[in-house]
Amino acid sequence: MRKISPDDVRDDFRQQLADLNRFHTAGCIAFASETDQSTLTEHSLLAAAVTWEGFVSDMFIAYINRDASRFKQHLANSFNVYIDASSTPKRVFEAFGSLRFPTHLNKADVLALANSMGNNITFPNFGQLEEKACSWLVAAHAAKFTALTVQQKAIINSLIALRNHIAHRSQRSLDAMNDTLAQGSLFPTGIKRLENRFHNVGAWLKSIPVGHNRTRFAIIMNILDDVGATF
């Protein structure tokens, strides 16, 4: 059975980012209104976040599809923890049961086992992504995520926080976004916010930070592409 290519997942991600960049640039040229440009930039950032989530899910699946040994061990460990905590199921399993995995886990298998609803594999922050990468993926594959720089990880957390506020517009998401964007590790990237908190995401994203020659949206997109190139 042909296995999913991580290289194809990487290339598709980078192509989607390039297409989104072209679309955003063309839209900003077409829209004369600052308000329309801000709205377009928010929607473009939201699309970039969705593209990132799809990339992570597809890359996890591709890596597990290539070498499922660590994922199988995780499943076996989880199963044993459950059985050990349940006396009757444990006695039944010890008397009559066995746990066997197929040699190959396809995409449907991985999705069903990673998420009971069969949804994409997603994470609320990079810390949890790293934790699952180390738990589910063999060391060489997990290292693709854990070896990203502090700034790259901070940008991904910022992308998630920005996405959440654009999508929900709640006070909680606004506070979380501003807190995330205040992290010192973001300073070299140009994405760290200044002292004042803000709520107009589109205007903030399409502005050029001091000391840089491109908009914050362009900086985020460029760093996401650099991340993709490392896989």
C-alpha positions in Angstrom: 0.0 0.0 0.0 1.4 3.4 -1.0 2.2 5.6 2.0 1.4 9.3 2.4 4.4 11.5 1.4 5.5 14.1 4.1 7.2 15.9 1.2 3.9 16.3 -0.6 2.2 17.6 2.6 5.0 20.1 3.0 4.9 21.3 -0.6 1.1 21.6 -0.6 1.3 23.7 2.6 3.9 26.1 1.1 1.9 26.3 -2.2 -1.3 27.2 -0.3 0.6 29.9 1.6 2.0 31.3 -1.7 -1.5 31.3 -3.2 -2.9 33.1 -0.2 -0.2 35.7 -0.3 -0.9 36.4 -3.9 -4.6 36.7 -3.2 -4.1 39.0 -0.3 -1.7 41.3 -2.3 -4.1 41.5 -5.2 -7.0 42.3 -2.9 -5.2 45.0 -1.0 -4.4 46.7 -4.4 -8.0 46.4 -5.5 -9.5 47.8 -2.3 -8.9 51.5 -1.9 -10.6 51.6 1.5 -8.4 51.1 4.6 -11.4 49.4 6.3 -11.8 46.9 3.4 -8.0 46.2 3.4 -8.2 45.5 7.1 -11.1 43.2 6.7 -9.4 41.3 3.9 -6.2 41.0 6.0 -8.2 39.5 8.9 -9.8 37.0 6.6 -6.5 36.2 5.0 -5.0 35.6 8.5 -7.9 33.3 9.3 -7.3 31.3 6.1 -3.6 31.0 7.0 -4.5 29.6 10.4 -6.8 27.0 8.8 -4.0 26.2 6.4 -1.6 25.7 9.3 -4.0 23.4 11.1 -4.5 21.3 8.0 -0.8 21.1 7.5 -0.2 19.9 11.1 -3.0 17.3 10.9 -1.8 16.0 7.5 1.9 15.9 8.6 1.0 13.9 11.8 -1.0 11.5 9.7 1.8 11.2 7.1 4.5 10.6 9.8 2.4 8.0 11.6 1.5 6.4 8.2 5.3 6.1 7.5 6.2 4.7 10.9 3.4 3.9 13.4 5.6 2.2 16.0 5.5 5.1 18.5 1.8 5.7 18.0 1.0 2.1 18.5 3.0 2.1 21.8 1.1 5.2 22.9 -2.2 3.4 22.1 -1.1 0.3 24.0 0.0 2.3 27.0 -3.4 4.2 27.0 -5.2 0.9 26.8 -3.2 -0.7 29.6 -3.8 2.3 31.9 -7.6 1.9 31.3 -7.5 -1.8 31.8 -5.4 -1.6 35.0 -8.0 0.9 36.5 -11.0 -1.4 35.8 -10.9 -4.7 37.7 -13.6 -6.6 35.7 -12.4 -5.6 32.2 -8.9 -6.4 33.3 -9.8 -9.9 34.4 -11.7 -10.5 31.2 -8.9 -9.2 29.0 -6.3 -11.2 30.8 -8.3 -14.4 30.4 -9.5 -14.0 26.8 -8.2 -10.8 25.2 -5.2 -9.7 23.1 -4.2 -6.4 21.6 -2.9 -6.4 18.1 -2.4 -3.6 15.6 -2.1 -3.9 11.8 1.3 -3.3 10.3 0.0 -0.3 8.4 -2.3 2.4 9.8 -4.0 4.4 7.0 -5.4 7.9 7.3 -8.8 6.8 8.5 -7.2 4.6 11.1 -5.1 7.4 12.5 -7.9 9.9 12.5 -10.3 7.5 14.3 -7.7 6.6 16.9 -6.3 10.1 17.5 -9.7 11.7 17.8 -12.9 9.8 18.7 -14.9 12.1 16.4 -12.6 11.5 13.5 -11.8 15.3 13.2 -8.5 16.7 12.1 -5.6 16.5 14.6 -5.5 20.0 16.0 -3.9 21.7 19.1 -4.7 24.8 21.0 -1.1 25.9 21.4 2.4 24.8 20.3 3.2 23.3 23.7 0.5 20.7 23.4 1.5 20.1 19.8 5.1 19.3 21.0 3.8 17.0 23.7 1.7 14.9 21.3 4.5 14.9 18.7 6.9 13.3 21.3 4.2 10.9 22.4 2.8 9.8 19.0 5.7 10.2 16.6 9.1 8.5 16.4 12.0 10.7 17.5 13.1 11.7 14.0 9.7 12.9 13.1 8.9 14.5 16.4 12.1 16.5 16.1 10.8 18.3 13.0 8.4 20.1 15.4 10.5 20.3 18.5 13.5 21.7 16.7 11.7 24.8 15.5 13.1 28.0 17.0 11.7 29.8 20.0 10.6 32.6 17.7 8.9 30.2 15.2 7.0 28.5 18.0 5.9 31.9 19.4 4.7 33.0 15.9 2.5 29.8 15.7 1.0 30.6 19.1 0.4 34.1 17.9 -1.3 32.8 14.8 -3.6 30.6 16.9 -4.4 33.5 19.3 -5.2 35.9 16.4 -7.3 33.3 14.7 -9.3 32.6 17.8 -10.1 36.3 18.3 -11.0 36.9 14.7 -13.3 33.9 14.9 -14.9 34.5 18.3 -14.6 38.3 19.0 -15.0 37.6 22.7 -13.4 39.4 25.6 -11.6 36.2 26.6 -10.1 35.8 23.1 -9.2 39.4 23.0 -7.3 39.2 26.3 -5.6 35.9 25.3 -4.5 37.5 22.0 -3.0 40.5 23.6 -1.3 38.4 26.2 0.2 36.1 23.6 1.4 39.0 21.5 3.2 40.5 24.5 5.6 37.6 24.8 9.2 38.8 24.8 10.3 36.0 22.4 8.3 37.7 19.7 10.5 40.8 19.7 13.0 39.8 17.0 10.2 38.9 14.7 8.5 42.3 14.7 5.2 40.7 15.9 5.5 41.6 19.6 2.9 44.2 20.3 3.8 47.5 22.0 2.6 48.5 25.4 -0.9 49.4 24.4 -3.4 46.6 23.9 -5.4 46.6 20.7 -8.6 45.2 19.3 -8.5 46.1 15.6 -6.7 43.0 14.3 -6.9 43.9 10.6 -5.4 47.3 11.0 -2.6 45.9 13.3 -1.8 43.1 10.8 -1.5 45.4 7.8 0.7 47.9 9.5 4.5 47.8 9.2 6.3 47.5 12.6 9.1 49.8 13.5 12.5 48.5 12.2 10.9 46.3 9.5 10.1 46.7 5.9 7.0 44.5 5.6 3.6 44.3 7.2 2.9 42.1 10.2 0.8 39.8 8.0 3.6 39.4 5.6 6.1 38.7 8.5 3.8 35.9 9.8 3.3 34.4 6.4 7.0 34.4 5.7 7.8 32.7 9.0 5.1 30.1 8.4 6.8 29.4 5.0 10.2 29.1 6.7 8.6 26.6 9.2 7.2 24.6 6.3 10.5 24.5 4.5 12.1 22.7 7.5 9.9 19.6 7.1 
